[in-house]
Amino acid sequence: MTTRTVHHHQAGHNLGVISRYPITDRFGEPAPSGYGATGVTVRLDDTKGVTVWNAHLNHTPYGPYDACLDRRPVPVLVEHERASGRVAGIEDILRAMAPGLATRDATPVLLLGDFNAPSHLDWTEAAAPLHGGYGPVAWPVSKAAEEAGLRDSYRMAHPDPVSAPGATWSPLHPLHEDGSGRAEPQDRIDYVLFAGDGLTVLDSTTLVTGGPSPYPAVAANTWPSDHAAVITTFAVR
């Protein structure tokens, strides 16, 4: 029987990294709420390493609800996004990542996780019919990550948000939980972002297995989340 060592780093109650490769450094701590980010450096071989940050941002107020359900104007969407704490949260994370981002061409950097925020790369004019008629919307969390030099691996693999929406919220929620019968806005709020010339995106996809039943009949589901997973395959040099 073949055995394989699994390396891991746990920070707080809902952030961590699991790796088949050795972890050489650990840094960053989430807030007591569990929101924030934690990071590790993973050694791939004697010459190559990758820094991996895992993030989770606050979930409310939620931008797609403001837009698709409450029909708020775009300036209010952005104002509520800032009031949610997600913008301050991503700014804190990017400050913690700054030393690694400064040397990203020597050691590539990944930022991945549940951002609970839409992307400006998705809410375009062409994709407005998918988002209640809204677009473009300059969602500030994704803009901040982009301005820090992070690229969106799913959108690099699938540049057209109309033909490849890539929704990760939510395979378990076709209808809104308020019992109104309204459709739940489906959106891409989980990301694998990266920086550094040493990484090339080969493919990126979303994944749900097991045909999970929708909420609230979820007890027998084998899929362990109400989000879809994002899987990106990189070439590393």
Secondary structure by P-SEA (a helix, b strand, c coil): cbbbbbbbccccccccccccccccbbbbbcccccccbbbbbbbccccbbbbbbbbccccccccccccccccccaaaaaaaaaaaaaaaaaaaaaaaaaaaaaacccbbbbbbcccccccccccccccccccccccccccaaaaaaaaaccccccccccccccccccccccccccccccccccccccccccccccccccccccccccccccccccccccccccccccbbbbbbbbbcc
